[in-house]
Amino acid sequence: MATHKILVIDDSRVIRMRVRDMLPQGNFEVLEAKDGVEGLNAIREQRPNLIMLDFLLPRMSGWEVFQEVQAQPDLQRIPLVLMSGRKEEVTEKITEPFEYFEFIQKPFEQKELIEAIKSAMTKARKPRPTAAAAPSAASAGSSQDVQVLQAKVAKLEAEVAQLKGQLAKILAFIKQKLR
């Protein structure tokens, strides 16, 4: 009898089968759901040990399932791997860094899947701020967000400077050839 349950919620039968095939043989049962409503019901009824959740789903999106799971303390402890072929759609709704779940971009290889599962298991154990600690956590998060944005701005400024240098070299080369 399997002691661990892994729930794969994806509208693509191919992806569900691929995930099942990529998982190492072991002492677990792979459950499947083809849409968000079916997936959320399976989460509530089956209490899986891991959730593999596609972001774009029919009937109820992966985003809506994610919000339901995160809103319930007993469910938010379940390790979660969010899957999508387009990371930008995920980051529109959920800003990085992904603190309590792992993201994996489709298509993925077995090694990437195993690493994502391990990371999700670690992240799910992280303590979450309580309701009383939320205001200080929010301000700490915003200062951390500012630092992340400042780092991104600095990186972009360096890239722009590099591109300006390359452009200057190209212009000099063209001027030389025109003489």
Buried (B, 14 or more C-beta within 10 A) or exposed (E): EEEEBBBBBBBBEEBBBBBBEBBEEEEBBBBBBBBBBBBBEBBEEEEBBBBBBBBBBEEBBBBBBBEBBBEEEEBBBBBBBBBBEEBEBBEEEBEEEBEBBBBBBBEBEEEEBEBBBEBBBEBBEEEBEEEEEEEEEEEEBEEEEEEEEEEEEEEEEEEEEEEEEEEEEEEEEEEEEEE
